[in-house]
Amino acid sequence: MYTHGMDTTATDPPTDDDALILLTVAQAGEILNLHERTVRQWMADGRLSWVRIGDAKGGPVRIRKRDVLALIRPSSHGQQPQPAA
């Protein structure tokens, strides 16, 4: 399997099920609420890691679900500051 933008030498096994789930570009876009073109641009820019299935240059690409979910972080906008204790 050809990988792009991923450390394939890691020795630690995945610890959650999301690490094993592969998504299509369309599925990743749906989760991120982005157009497929934007997802592909993020892949090209290195913002989103991806893997190619099989050895063929034109083989399908997939994105690990954990990498998609890592892009979704709670926003601090709109949160009230905590009072000093």
N, C-alpha and C positions, 0 to 999 in steps of 0.2 A: 504494500500500500504506500503510495507516494504521499508525503505530508508537506504542508507548506505553513510556515509560521508557527511551527510547533516543536517543542523539545521532545524528540523521540528517544532520548537517552535516559529519561527519568526512570528511576528504579522503583519508586513508590507506586503501588497499584492504586487505581482510582478508589475512592472511599465512598462514593455515592452512585446511585443508579443513573443520574443525569450525565455522568462521565461516559457512559456506555451508549447513550442514545444519540443517534445521528439524525440530523434534520436536513431537509432540502433547503435550497435558497428561499423558496416560497414559504416554507414553514417558519424559517428564521425571521423572514420579513413580517409574517403574520404576528409572531410573538413580540417583535420589536416595534410593530406598527410602522414599518418602513416599506417602501416600494422595493421590488426585487433588484432594480438597478442600483439603489442605494446600498443594499446588502452586498452586491457584487463589488461596488466601489470600495466599501469598507474592507472587503476581502483583499482587493488589489492594494489598498493603502496599508495593509497589515494591522488594521484595527480589529479585525475578526479573523481568527485562525480557521483553517479549513483542511480537509483531507480529500484526496482523490481516490476513488474506489477503483481498484484494479491497477494494472500497469500501463494501460493505454493512455496516451497523451490526451485524447478526447473523452476519457472516461468521466463518469458523473462525479461531481463534487458534493461533499456533505460537510456539515458544520456540527460540532459537538454541542449538544444542548447546554452543557454546563458553561460553555464559552458565551453562548447567547444570554443565558441568565446572568452571567457575571457583568454584562453590560447594563443590566437593569439594577440600579442602585437607588435606595431611597433618597429623595431630594431633601436638602435642608431648607429649601425655599418655603416660606410660609409657616415655618415652625416658630413657636414662641421661644424666646431665650429663657433659659432656666435661671431662676433667682439665685444669687450668691448665698451660700450657707454661712 
